[in-house]
């Protein structure tokens, strides 16, 4: 499920910090992980361009029945300047801040779909494709917790849906360690759920009835633990689990009520 996830976790800072966040997903097949993996928050008024390279491995337990789960390598690429932020498959265009409120236009490519070969229970299902998502995001830095909202619409013409994500997170520093817990609520509309979890009449089989999805509320809890090896070197582990809404759990394609994910990686900031 894309998410999020989100979404503005932060790594150890310098003047224009950039980083992929915990559902690191620059690898195409992995964008089903929450978008919070990639979201980030730079220093306010950051001017100097900064970029980073790294590598991670990630796995998530998709809710589809007997789905082929794999551990995948993730190339991490980040870039940040005054007007743009690139994080894996996502690009943010920064708008003028309004005090503690950061505003952005957001584009992201998601790989939430599947192919029939991914599970024997998906045999006879048409491919569900990943999509380009466009929208806006806002983050309010309260001084105690960062509150964010992200509204994205499917711009690829596949599901033709949209999703709204609300998230709260806070970063704690303890020497070389940083710990960032987060809690997010995501609403996926009827079209999105129906596209990825619905079953068309011509796809129905014995044991797989036709199913029309409806809007779903998904709840995610996660924590990212980072460690600064050197001033420019940072490693992290991100753990999360997403409790799926009833409209997803009730799909005949699904046999799980939650979707856990783990990502670990290393980033070098230039």
C-alpha positions as CSV (number, residue, x, y, z in Angstrom):
1,X,0.0,0.0,0.0
2,X,1.3,3.4,-0.8
3,X,1.7,5.7,1.8
4,X,1.4,7.1,3.9
5,X,3.4,6.9,3.3
6,X,3.4,10.6,5.3
7,X,5.5,11.7,5.9
8,X,8.4,13.7,6.7
9,X,11.0,11.7,8.8
10,X,14.4,13.3,9.1
11,X,17.9,12.0,9.2
12,X,20.9,13.6,11.1
13,X,21.2,17.1,9.8
14,X,23.6,19.5,8.2
15,X,22.5,22.7,6.4
16,X,20.6,21.0,3.6
17,X,19.9,17.5,4.7
18,X,18.5,15.0,2.3
19,X,17.5,11.5,2.9
20,X,15.3,8.7,1.9
21,X,13.0,7.7,4.7
22,X,12.0,4.5,5.9
23,X,9.8,2.8,3.4
24,X,12.8,3.4,1.1
25,X,11.5,2.6,-2.2
26,X,13.5,3.8,-5.1
27,X,13.3,0.3,-6.5
28,X,10.4,-0.1,-8.8
29,X,8.8,-3.2,-7.3
30,X,9.0,-1.8,-3.8
31,X,6.8,1.3,-3.9
32,X,4.1,-0.7,-2.2
33,X,6.0,0.2,0.9
34,X,4.8,3.3,2.8
35,X,5.8,6.6,1.3
36,X,7.1,7.8,4.7
37,X,10.2,5.9,3.8
38,X,11.1,8.5,1.3
39,X,9.6,11.7,2.7
40,X,11.9,14.1,4.5
41,X,12.2,17.5,5.9
42,X,15.1,19.8,5.0
43,X,16.5,22.6,7.1
44,X,14.2,25.7,6.9
45,X,15.5,28.2,4.3
46,X,18.1,25.7,3.1
47,X,20.0,27.2,0.1
48,X,23.0,25.0,-0.7
49,X,22.4,22.1,-3.0
50,X,23.1,18.7,-1.4
51,X,22.8,15.2,-2.6
52,X,23.3,11.7,-1.3
53,X,23.9,8.1,-2.5
54,X,23.3,4.9,-0.7
55,X,22.0,1.4,-0.7
56,X,19.3,-0.4,1.3
57,X,17.4,-3.7,1.4
58,X,13.7,-3.9,2.1
59,X,10.9,-6.3,2.3
60,X,7.2,-6.0,3.1
61,X,4.5,-8.6,3.6
62,X,1.8,-7.7,1.0
63,X,-1.7,-8.8,2.0
64,X,-2.5,-10.8,-1.1
65,X,-3.0,-14.5,-0.6
66,X,0.2,-16.6,-1.1
67,X,2.0,-13.6,-2.6
68,X,5.6,-14.1,-3.6
69,X,7.5,-11.9,-1.0
70,X,11.1,-11.0,-1.8
71,X,13.9,-9.1,-0.2
72,X,14.9,-6.4,-2.7
73,X,18.0,-4.1,-3.0
74,X,17.2,-0.4,-3.0
75,X,19.4,2.2,-4.6
76,X,19.1,5.4,-2.6
77,X,19.4,8.7,-4.5
78,X,18.5,12.1,-2.9
79,X,19.0,15.7,-4.0
80,X,18.0,18.9,-2.3
81,X,18.2,22.6,-3.2
82,X,16.2,25.7,-2.4
83,X,13.3,24.8,-4.8
84,X,13.4,21.1,-5.4
85,X,13.7,17.9,-3.5
86,X,14.3,14.5,-5.2
87,X,13.8,11.3,-3.1
88,X,13.9,8.1,-5.1
89,X,10.9,7.9,-7.3
90,X,9.4,11.2,-5.9
91,X,10.0,14.8,-6.7
92,X,8.8,17.8,-4.6
93,X,8.6,21.4,-5.7
94,X,8.9,23.7,-2.8
95,X,6.4,26.5,-2.3
96,X,7.1,29.5,0.0
97,X,6.8,28.6,3.6
98,X,4.1,30.2,5.8
99,X,5.9,30.4,9.2
100,X,6.1,26.9,10.6
101,X,4.1,25.5,7.7
102,X,6.0,24.0,4.8
103,X,4.1,23.6,1.5
104,X,5.0,21.4,-1.5
105,X,3.7,20.2,-4.8
106,X,4.4,16.5,-5.0
107,X,4.9,13.9,-7.8
108,X,5.6,10.3,-7.1
109,X,5.6,7.1,-9.0
110,X,4.1,4.1,-7.2
111,X,4.4,0.4,-7.9
112,X,1.4,-0.8,-5.9
113,X,0.1,-3.2,-8.5
114,X,0.7,-6.9,-9.2
115,X,0.8,-9.5,-12.0
116,X,-1.1,-12.7,-12.1
117,X,2.2,-14.7,-11.8
118,X,2.8,-13.2,-8.3
119,X,0.5,-15.6,-6.6
120,X,-1.5,-18.7,-7.7
121,X,-4.6,-17.0,-6.2
122,X,-4.1,-14.2,-8.7
123,X,-4.3,-16.5,-11.7
124,X,-6.7,-15.1,-14.3
125,X,-6.6,-11.6,-12.8
126,X,-5.6,-8.7,-15.1
127,X,-2.4,-6.9,-14.3
128,X,-2.8,-4.0,-11.8
129,X,-0.3,-1.3,-12.8
130,X,1.7,1.2,-10.8
131,X,0.8,4.8,-11.2
132,X,2.0,8.4,-11.3
133,X,0.6,10.3,-8.3
134,X,0.4,14.1,-8.3
135,X,-0.8,16.4,-5.6
136,X,0.3,18.5,-2.7
137,X,1.7,18.1,0.8
138,X,2.0,20.4,3.9
139,X,4.0,19.9,7.1
140,X,3.4,21.9,10.3
141,X,6.4,22.1,12.6
142,X,4.8,22.6,16.0
143,X,8.1,22.4,18.0
144,X,6.8,19.3,19.7
145,X,5.7,17.1,16.8
146,X,5.7,17.4,13.0
147,X,2.2,17.1,11.6
148,X,1.8,16.5,7.8
149,X,-0.9,16.0,5.3
150,X,-0.6,14.7,1.7
151,X,-3.3,14.6,-0.9
152,X,-2.4,12.7,-4.1
153,X,-4.5,11.8,-7.2
154,X,-3.8,9.1,-9.7
155,X,-2.5,10.8,-12.9
156,X,-1.9,7.6,-15.0
157,X,-5.5,6.8,-15.7
158,X,-5.4,3.4,-14.1
159,X,-7.4,3.6,-10.9
160,X,-8.3,7.2,-11.4
161,X,-8.5,7.5,-7.6
162,X,-6.9,9.5,-4.9
163,X,-5.6,9.1,-1.4
164,X,-5.2,11.3,1.7
165,X,-2.5,10.7,4.3
166,X,-2.2,12.4,7.7
167,X,0.9,11.8,9.8
168,X,2.4,12.7,13.1
169,X,6.1,12.1,14.0
170,X,8.8,13.3,16.2
171,X,12.6,12.8,16.0
172,X,14.6,12.2,19.1
173,X,18.4,12.5,19.3
174,X,20.6,10.4,21.6
175,X,24.2,10.9,20.8
176,X,25.0,9.3,17.5
177,X,21.5,7.7,17.4
178,X,18.3,9.3,16.1
179,X,14.9,7.7,16.8
180,X,11.8,8.8,14.9
181,X,8.4,7.2,15.7
182,X,5.4,8.0,13.5
183,X,1.7,7.3,13.3
184,X,-0.2,7.8,10.1
185,X,-3.8,7.5,8.9
186,X,-4.4,7.0,5.2
187,X,-7.7,7.1,3.4
188,X,-7.8,5.4,0.0
189,X,-10.9,6.2,-2.0
190,X,-13.3,3.6,-3.6
191,X,-11.6,3.8,-7.0
192,X,-8.2,3.1,-5.6
193,X,-9.3,0.2,-3.4
194,X,-11.5,-1.3,-6.2
195,X,-8.6,-1.2,-8.7
196,X,-6.0,-2.9,-6.5
197,X,-8.2,-5.2,-4.4
198,X,-11.4,-5.6,-6.4
199,X,-12.4,-8.6,-8.6
200,X,-14.2,-7.9,-11.9
201,X,-17.0,-10.2,-13.0
202,X,-14.9,-11.8,-15.7
203,X,-12.1,-12.4,-13.2
204,X,-14.3,-14.4,-10.8
205,X,-13.4,-18.0,-10.2
206,X,-14.5,-20.7,-7.8
207,X,-13.2,-19.5,-4.4
208,X,-12.7,-16.0,-5.8
209,X,-16.0,-14.2,-6.0
210,X,-16.5,-10.9,-7.8
211,X,-15.8,-8.0,-5.4
212,X,-16.3,-4.2,-5.7
213,X,-14.1,-2.3,-3.3
214,X,-15.1,0.7,-1.3
215,X,-13.1,3.5,0.5
216,X,-10.7,2.2,3.2
217,X,-9.0,3.8,6.2
218,X,-5.5,2.3,6.9
219,X,-3.5,2.9,10.1
220,X,0.2,2.8,10.1
221,X,2.7,2.8,13.1
222,X,6.4,2.8,12.5
223,X,9.8,3.8,13.9
224,X,13.1,4.6,12.2
225,X,16.3,4.2,14.1
226,X,19.4,5.9,12.6
227,X,23.0,5.9,13.5
228,X,25.7,8.5,12.4
229,X,28.8,6.6,11.5
230,X,30.7,9.7,10.5
231,X,29.6,13.3,9.7
232,X,28.5,12.3,6.2
233,X,27.6,8.7,6.7
234,X,24.3,7.5,8.1
235,X,22.7,4.1,8.5
236,X,19.2,3.2,9.5
237,X,16.6,0.5,10.2
238,X,12.9,1.2,9.7
239,X,10.1,-1.0,11.0
240,X,6.4,-0.4,10.3
241,X,3.1,-2.2,10.2
242,X,-0.1,-1.0,8.5
243,X,-3.5,-2.1,9.7
244,X,-5.7,-2.4,6.6
245,X,-9.2,-1.1,6.3
246,X,-12.2,-3.4,6.2
247,X,-12.7,-2.8,2.5
248,X,-9.3,-4.2,1.8
249,X,-9.4,-7.1,4.3
250,X,-12.8,-8.2,2.9
251,X,-11.3,-8.7,-0.6
252,X,-11.2,-12.3,-1.7
253,X,-7.6,-11.6,-2.9
254,X,-6.5,-10.8,0.7
255,X,-5.8,-13.1,3.6
256,X,-4.1,-10.7,6.0
257,X,-5.3,-7.7,8.1
258,X,-1.9,-6.0,8.3
259,X,1.1,-5.3,6.2
260,X,4.5,-5.2,8.0
261,X,7.6,-3.8,6.4
262,X,11.3,-3.7,7.2
263,X,14.0,-1.5,5.5
264,X,17.7,-1.2,6.4
265,X,20.2,1.0,4.6
266,X,23.2,3.2,4.4
267,X,23.4,6.8,3.0
268,X,26.5,8.9,2.2
269,X,25.7,12.7,1.9
270,X,28.0,14.7,-0.3
